Amino acid sequence: MWLFFALATTFIWGLAELFYKKGAREHEKYAHLKICVCVGGVMGIHALFTLITKDINYDPINLIRYLPVSLCYIVSMAFSFFGMRFLEESISDPIENTSGALCSLMCVVFLGETIARGSVVAIIIIVIGILGIGFLDNTGDTDRKKKIGKKMALIAFAMPFCYAMIDALGSFLDIYFLDMKTSPLFDVTEETIEEVANTSYELSFFIVAVILMIFMLVKGVKFELPTQRDKILAAVCETAGQFTYVYAMSGNGAIAAPIISSVCVVSLILSRVILKEKLKAKQYFFLFLVIIGILILAIIEGD
């Protein structure tokens, strides 16, 4: 069953990226905040469902203790949603998926862990791919500065990198928070620690969603649920993917991880087929370099 859940996670998260992009309308000023509200709302519902149906002995203090990790994930997603308003999903998603490589580098630098030669090669391939994408995105026919201005073009292109770095920091902190020997989480066991952490994250996202909703109400921003279909679908897919991810990784994580890492391939295909995104041949070449590097890294680190 783990293989089914791994494939389901990959497809569901690929769908989530598609709906995120459709919901992140370029001319809708607060589109990224509205997506955050939708994601936080759905996650809040899932957290409540978990607390009602599962005996994880949840202590509210863990909401505070896990907050550094939660904020990393929430802020990184907010950056991602903003960037999607101006960048093709085909470009932003592979860059964002390099967070795993960055987390590996953090483990080497700060924890003194060793890294396999194959992983070094994979990271070099990823860097070459990203440099190529960056160069092409600001030259020739793909010059985004002509469309949205120099300043906004730089900000938009920086968003997936901000996501990758902050998400990698969250993953790095999770190594500490999800280890029973070092975790500051209160009253957890080997069986409940991941559920407690995830519930804390979802509750934090719900609180952020409430704050953002109040902010938009004060600003007089219209937020009518019937018009937010794509944003809500993205939120549902995001949360559903988290659910299947747990079961995929608990079965055979070493094989499931590289399968799930291919979500950027699914996103690339869906963006081309459904969103009709068209990139230059050179762009696709460098994008595939990034994807190949990510998959190689996932396979090596998963062994």
Helices and strands as residue ranges (DSSP letters): H 2-23, H 31-53, H 61-65, H 67-84, H 89-96, H 99-111, H 117-137, G 140-142, H 145-148, H 150-177, H 193-219, G 225-227, H 229-261, H 263-273, H 281-302
